[in-house]
Amino acid sequence: MLILYHKISTIKIKLTRLLAYILMNIVQITDLHIVKDKEGKINNFNTFQAASEVVKHVAKHQKNIDYLILTGDISDDGTPESYENLREILSPVEQKVFVMPGNHDSLENLNNFRNSISKDNKFLIEDSEWIIFMFDTKKHNSPNGQLKSDEIESCIHMIDKNPQKNVIMFLHHHPIMIGSASMDKMIIENAYLLLDIVKNNGRVKGVFWGHIHNVYESKLNQALLLSTPSTCFQSLPKSKTFTIDGNAKPGYRVIRLNEAGLVSTEVVRI
């Protein structure tokens, strides 16, 4: 009887966690690679048109989202015009938008755009149950990623200060090796700083990034480690050189955070 009761109790706990109220819905899009010319193409993709189609799909099919987070390589050429093109692309979306830099972005022009759409430029979202960190991994004059020590310190401080809250993180560059010789050269060089936080804290539930133009899935401690496909061209996973995957479609990631501290997520291809 004790064993039966234990099994029933365990099932009830699992059902309670699965049915827990969704506190936050987030869409991540990444690697738009917009250029100055709206007709411009990269790897035979009109990146303006491709990003527009993804955002229109989000606006139509993800009406209950709270935030749209763009995780870098917004622009491919870094021009002011490319970020003005982004303004047009985002016009169907009413929710708050966060725009993070990638290695292709111009920090000056991206920050000018961010200042024009929001007075609150913190790469941080916080509510009663969750903390969301967005790290700037752009390294000056390099395609590689690099974490900033002040952002790591702020992250550790926020986690320590809020022991009741769960955490997810967004990056542009990948923090772990993905088995692709070409992309792993551009990994976050000091990724151990972030991975140590994940290893030592079970309240970190997810780390999400872009950059690699395909989907990679892993786990560390209690955290899902996941990449998100580009809004334009996709790369062949684990290729020795950067190779376009002609069979993979553009997409985005939906992330749901619930009150029980669980993350559910899916990639939507269009």
Disulfide bonds with the S-S distance in Angstrom:
none
